Amino acid sequence: MARMKRLEKLDGFANVQMVEVEQPEPGPDQMLIEVKRSLISRGSELFWRYVREEAVSPEMMGYSDAGEVVAVGDDIQDFAVGQRVMANTPHAQYVIAGETERSRRAFSLPDELSYETATFLPLATSSVMWMRTSPIEPGQTVVVLGQGIVGALCAQIVWERDPGRVIVVDAQPLRCDIARKLGHENVINVSQTDSIAAVKELTDGKGADLVVECVGGYAGIQSFEQAQKMLAPRGTIHLIAKYQGAPLPLEGDAFMNKQIIAGIRIDTPREACMRDAAQMLIDGRVKVAELITHRLSWEQTPDAYHLLYHKPDEALGVILEWD
């Protein structure tokens, strides 16, 4: 039986290691993919996996792979050996995916989409669905709190809704600099500026019609509190991120005559939104090269996790190279 390496989160805080295991074999309705590139999603992979004391299933470690099909089961209809694909699969040299299941599903890559860019497709697809969920009218003001990968994607994709202004907010100079490189004119560094006052100033005292909260984690609790105070009357907070720690604070006066929504609330199938996201990545409406701060070999995968956790001022998008 052939052997391969995959990432595992073992018992103990931050105990991520590359472990040698048997290479999987595809079943009748599955395909085997040789991974070429993968992307670490800092928000979910660190704060729902890396920081836990207990071991985590290897299947939970990663979901943004791009590679080449090297074997297919007898029942596979639409994929062939040699085909370039993206798959929602974990960090490993070889992974198993299928044609139809919601998780671990393969998506055929257009020729114009590189392996590296394709690793952003799962998060870009979710961002398309989130931003099409957000209630906003043309000409209104949108604030995106947090300029991690998801926040940066949402801040670009929301322009398809024809807002009058998009304001982005983050506490890290690195992310603020990246936001400017992506073309945002209104960038607020909350570590240097009162973001509530800055939003009110940019909106002539009215506040934002929509605040998209992409911070999450422990810091997201304070961010959510600030979001309420920068909303215009009848405005909406759209919660994208996941949180840890104390319950989210709702301030009666600050939240009066406003609303909160969470997650995805559209009926469009994910695959259709994925095709749209792929086209946005191809034609440049969504830029991701600026989000990549590091490219590391697969042997350095544990180092990549440690880097993202300990040095958020230096690292954002980390691509793992498997070939």
N, C-alpha and C positions, 0 to 999 in steps of 0.2 A: 504493500500500500504506500502510495506517495505521501510525503510529509510536507507541511507548510508552516508558516508562522502567522499567528493572529494576536490581536491585542486582547488582554484579559485584565479585568479589575478584580484583584484578589482581596482577601481580608486585610483590613487596615487602611487608614486614611491615605489617599493618594498613591496606593500601591497598584500601579499599572505596569504591566510587563508584557513583553512579546514572548509568547509561549509556543513551543512546537507541538503541533497536533496532526492528526491524519487529515489529508486533503479530502474534502467531501466529494461524493459522486452524485450526479443529478438523477432524480427519479424520472418516471415517464413524462411528467408534466413540468419538469424543471430544466434549467440550464446552468452550466458552470461558467463562471466569469473570471477571467484573470484580471485582477485590478491593476490599473495603471496609475490612477490618481485618486486621492480622497481628501475630503475637507473635514477638519474638526470643527464642530459647532460648539463654541465655548459655552454658550448659555445653557444648553440642555446637557451636553456631555460632561461638563465639569460639575455643575451644581446639582445634578440629579444622579451622578454616577461617581465621579472622582472623589468627592468629599465624604462619601459614605464610609462608615467603618466596616460594614459587611461587604462580602463579595457580591459582584453583579454578574448577571448572565452575559457571556460574550456577545450574545445577539443584540444586546442593548448598547454596545460600544460602537457607535457610529451609524450613519444612515445616508452618507453622501459619497458614493463610489462611482467611478467611471472606468470602463475597461472594455475588454474584448471577449466575446463568447468563444469558448474553447471546446465545449461539448454540449449537446442537447439531448433531451429525452425523446422517445418515440412519439409522444403526443404533442410536442411543440410544433406549432403551425407557422408562426410569424417571425421566428428568429432562426438564424443559421450560424454555423461556426464561422468566425471571422467578423461577425457583425459588431459594430461599436455601440455600446449601450451605457446608460446610467442606471444604477440600481440603488434602492433604499436598503443597503446592506451594511454590515459592520466592517471595521477595519481588519482586513486580512488579505493575504496574497491571493486567495481564491475564495469566491463566495457563490452561494446558491441563490438563484432568483427564479421567478415564474412569469407567466404571461398575464395572469388575470387577478391574482390576489392583491388586496389593498396594500399589505406590507410585503416587503421583499419583492416588489414588482420591477421588472425591467422596462426601460423606455428606450426605443431606438433613437440614436443621436443623428441629427442632421449633419451632413458633411462639414458645414460651416462652423460647427460647435466643437471646439477642442475639448480634450479630456479635462484639462484644468478648469476651463470655464464651466463645463458640464457639472462639476462637483457642486456648483452653487445652485443647480436647478431645483433640488428639493426645497430649499429655503426660499428661492425666488418664487416657486409655485405657491407656497403657503402665503408669501407676501402679496402676491396677486390676489389671492382669495380673501385675505384680510382687508386689503385696501378696497376691494370691490364690495366688501361688507360694510365698510365705514360709511355712515350717513353724512354726505357732504354735497353741497350744491356748487355749481361753477362760480368762481369768484370769491369763495370763502377762504378763511385762513386756517391752515393746518399746522399744528406743532407736533413734531415727532421727538419724544423724549428718549434718549439713548441712541447712540450711533455705533453700536456693535454691528455685526453683520446683518441681523434682521432689521434693526432700525435704519441702517444705511440703505437696504433694499426697499423697505417701505417708503422711505423719503423720496426715492426715485420713482417708484411705481405709482404713488399717489398722484403724480402729475397727469396721469391719463384721465383723472376725474376733473381736470381743468380747474384746480384751485387758483385763487388770486395770489396766494403767497404760501410758501412752505418755510417754516422756521424749524431748525434742528437744534437740539440741546444735548450737551454731554459735559462730563467733568474732566475728561482726559484730553490734554492738548493734542495727542496723536490723532484721536478720532475727530476732533474739531478740524485739524489740518486736512485730514482725508476728506471730510465733508466739503471743505472749500475746493479741493481738487476735483471733486465730483460736480462742482458748479453751483453749490448752494450759496446764495448771497446773504442769507440771514442765519448766521451760526452763533450760538450763545454758549460760551464756556461757563458753566454754572459754578465752577470753582473760583472764578474771577468776577462774576457778574450775578446780580440778583435776577434769576430767570423770570420770575413772576413780573417784576417791574419792567424788564426788558420786553417781554411779550406785550404787556399793556402799552408800553411806549410805541412799539411797532404797529399796534392796532388802534392807535389814538384813544386808548383807554377802554376799548370795548372788550378785548380779550379774544381768545381763539374760538372758532366755531367747532373745531375738532382737535382733541389732544390724543395722540396715539402713544400709549405707554409701552415702551419696549425695554425698559431697564430691568425689571424683575429682580429676583433674589432679595437679599436683605436691603440693598440700596433702593429697590423698587418701592418699598413701603414709604420712604420719604418722598420719592418721586411722585407717587400717587397722591400724596397729600398736597404737593405743589401743583399738580395737574388741576385739582379742583379750583385752586385760586387763580389760575390763568385762563379759565374758561369764560366765554361770553355767556350771557343769559340764553337759556335754551340750547347750550352747547352740549357736546357729547365727549366722554372719555371712552376710548376703545382700548381695552386691555388685551395686549398681545402676549406679554411675558408671563412667566410663572414666578411664584413668590415663595419665600421662606421666612419663618419667624412669626412675629405677631400678626394678628388680623389687620387687614387694610383699614385705615382710619377714614370714616366718612364724617365730615364736618357739616352739621346741619345747615348753617348759614352759607357756607361756601358752596354747598351742593344744591341749594334750593333752585328749582326751575331748570335743572340740568338732568342728564341721563348718563347711564353707564351701560356699555355692552361688552361682551367678551368673545374672543375667538372668531370662528368662521360661521356666517349665517347666510350663505347663498346656496342655491340649488345646482349651480353649474358643476358638472362632474370635474373631479380633480384632473383627469387626463386632459380635458379640454383646456383647463387653466395652465397645465404644464406645457402644452403646445404654444400657448400665448407667451408664457414665460420664456420658453426657448427662443421664440422669435425676438423678444425684447433683448435677450442676451446677444443674439446674432446682429441685430441692427443697431445696437448701441444705446437704445433707450434706457437700458440697465447696464451700468458699468461695474465690473467686479475686479478688474486688474488692480485698481487703486486700493482695494480692500486687502490684498495679499501682502503681508509683511514678511513672511518666511516661507521658504520651500525646503523641506527636510526629507531625507531618505527614510524609508519605512523602518529601518533599524533604530532611528531616533524618535520613534513615536512616543515612548514614555517621556523623553526630554521635551517633546512638543507640548504635552499636557502640562508638565511642570512650568514651562515657559508661559503658557497662557494663564495659568493660575497665579503665578508669583509676579509676573511682569506685564500687567495689562496696559502699562504705559508704553510698552515697546511692541507688543504683539496683538494682532487682530485676526486676520485670516491666515491660517497655517495650512499649507498644502503638503500632503504626504506623497512622496514619489515612490512607486513600487516597482519600477522597471529600471 
